[in-house]
Amino acid sequence: MPSKIKRKTLFNFEPGRILSRKYEIISLLGVGWEGEVYRVKEIDTGIERAAKFFFPKRNVRNKALKMHVKKSHALRHCRILVQYNTIEKIHFQREEISYLISELVEGPLLSQYIEGRPGKRILAFEGLHLLYGLSSGVSPIHHAGHHHGDLHLDNLILTRKGLEYEFKAFDFFHHTGQKSEGIFTDVLHMIDVLFEALGGPKCYARQPQYIKDIICGRKQNLIRKKFKNATQLKVYLQNLNILA
């Protein structure tokens, strides 16, 4: 999991706090658009897990939480997704708050990994492996007719095995409208992840042509002609011949 974060938060749970008589707070792992994630320890077993707390204004009548649980269950075969185990409740500032307990994923955020690389970026060939790992993880989600909606450097936990990249992703974001548009939004997000990992706009002009043929200057109309979903992106990478 990402390293310990120190910042002022809404819940601001301190290490050692006991939740629901079952879990002890160890540290804050991350803060997102809809909530906070903490590393916790199961008191009875000593097993460490992750606990996600939704901001009340993002989770009116537990709608966001229920959507997460239902979508996670429907996509439980997708290895890229963090699987939630149970729902717990606490009282916080005179309000009942529901939270999700999930597996604890070990590894750095992709943003932290990039930050630690020379020049704070990865090389083009490595970027192909990164994008292939990401598109391989997202492809089963799209095949099932769903989308993730919130793929970015701070929402992807990285596990690297040699030249291979594997990811775990948090925090769905539900887009209204046609499913195909939500799926294409994931494609744009994945290409943006590649773009940022390679150094962003300051490095784009120096990228090899095979990278530019994927990023397409970040022009949506050009990207849409090539990649409408993660599977098309994955197959393109499988057939790419960078020596031609």
N, C-alpha and C positions, 0 to 999 in steps of 0.2 A: 504494500500500500504506500501512498505518498508519505513523505516525511511529515513530522509534526508541524502543525501550523499554529502560529500565535497571532490572534487578531480578535477584535471586539466583534461579537456576533449577537444575534437576537436571543438565542437560548443561553449562550455563554456558560455551558456546563463545564464545571471544573473537574480535573482528574480526581478520582476517588468518590465522586457522587454516585449513589446507588439509584438505579432505575427499576421500578416495578418489582423490587425485592429480588431481582434476578440478575441484573447486569451492573457492572461497575465501569464508569467512564475512565478511559485511559488517555485519549487525546482527540483533538479535532483533526479530521482528515481533510475536509473540504467544505466549501460554501458555494452553492449554486443558485440559480435563478429561483428555484422553488423550495430550497431547504438546505439543511446542514447534515453532514455525515460525520459520525464519530466512531473511533475505534473503541470497542467495549469488550469486557471480559465476562463470560458467563460464570457467575459466582459458584455454582454447584460443581462445575467441571473444569474451570480454568481455561476453557476454550475461548479464543478471541474471535469476535465477529464484528460486523459493521452495523451501525444503527442509523437509519435515515429519518430525520425529523422534518416535516413539511411546515413551511411558514403558513400560519393560519389564513392569511389573505390569498395564498395560492392554493389552498386546500379547503375551500368552503364545503361544509357538510361531507368532508372526506372524499370528494369527487376525484381529486388528483391521485390520492392514495389508492382508491379502488381501481382507477384506470390502470395504474402501474401494476397492481397485483394481477388483474385480469389479462393484461397484455403480456406480462411476464409468464403467466401460466400458458397462454396460447402459443408463446414462442419459447417454451422451455427447452426445445431441441436445439436452439441457437446458442452455440458455445460462447459467442462474444458477449452475451448479456449476463449481467450479474443476477443470480437467482435469489429471490427473497424467500425466507423460511417461515416467518410468522409475523403477525401484527400484535403489538403491545400498546398499552395506554399508560399515560401519566397525567397528573394535574400540574399545569404550568400557568402561573399568574391567574388562578381561579378559572382556568379553562382546561377542559379535557383535550389532550393532544394524543393522537395516534401516531405511532412510528413503526417502521419496518425493520426487522432484523434480517440480515442477509449474510452470505458467505463473506469472509474477509479475503480480499484479493491482494496478494503481495506483488509489489512492483512499483516503479515510478510512474507518475503522470507523464504522458508523452511530452508535454511542455517542459517538464523538469529534465527529461532525457535530452531534448534538443538544447536546452540551456547549458548543459554540461559538455556539449560537443565543441571541438575547435571552431571558432567563428560563430558559435551558436547556431549551427546548421548542419545538415547532413549532405553527403555527396549525391549526385544524380543517380548513380547505379543503386545506391542504398535506398534512395527514394522510391525506386521501382519496387523493391522488396517490401518496403513499408506500405505502399499503396496496394500491392497484391495481397498482403496479409489483411489489410483493412477491408478491401472489397470481398475477400473470401469470407470474412466474418459477417459482413452485412448481407451478402447474397442470400442466405437462407431466410432472412427477415423479409426481403423483397419477394422471394419466391412464395412466401406465405401470404402475400398481399398486404403486408404491413410496412411501416417505415420507422426509423428511429427518431429523426427530427432534430437531434441536438449533438451532432458529431463535431467535436473540435478538440484542440490540443489539451485543454484542461478537463476533458470529460472522457479521456481514453487512458486506461492503465495498460502499460506496456510489459509484455513478456517477450524477451528476445532469445531465440535458440539458433545460434550460428547466424546465417544470413536470413533466417526466417523471423517474421514478426507475428506475434499473436497479441490480441487485445481483449480487454474487458471494457464494456461501455456502461455508464450510468445514465440515469435521467432521460427518460423519453420526453419528447415534447410533441403534443398532439396537434397536427395541423388540420384545420377544417378544409373542406373542399375535396377535390378528386384525389383518389389514392395515388394516381400516377404522378400528380404534382408533388405529393409528399415524398414519394420514392425518388423523383428527380431532385428534390431538395437535398436528399441524402447524397446523391451523386455530386452535386455542387459542393457540399460540405467536405466530402472526401478529397475532391480535387483541391479545395482550399487548404486542407490539412497538408497535402503534398507541397503546395505552393509555399506555405509558411515554413514547413520543415526544411525546405531548400534555401531558406534565407529571405523569402518575401520579395517585394518589388526591387530592392537594391541588387539582388542577384539574378533576377529573371532573365535579363538580356544576355547573360553569359551561359545560360543553360543550353545543353545540347538539343538538337532538333527533336529527338524522340521525347524529351520532356515537354517541349513547347507544343508538340502534336497532341499531348494529353491535356495540358492546361488550357490550350487554345486562347491564350490571353485573358482567361477568365470570362470570356464572352459566352453567355448562356445559350444563345442561338447556335453557336458552333459546337458547344459541348453536347447539346441535345441531339444534334445530328449523329453524333458518334456513340453516346452513352445515355440510354434512357433509364438504366438501372444498374445495380452493382454487378449483376452477372455479366452484362455486356462489357463492363469495365474489366472484370476479371479475365474474361476470355480474350479480350484485346491484349492484355498484358501477357497471357500465356503464349500468344502467337507473335509477340513482338520480336523482331530481329534487329537488334541495335547495331549489328555489324554490317548490315546491308548498305 
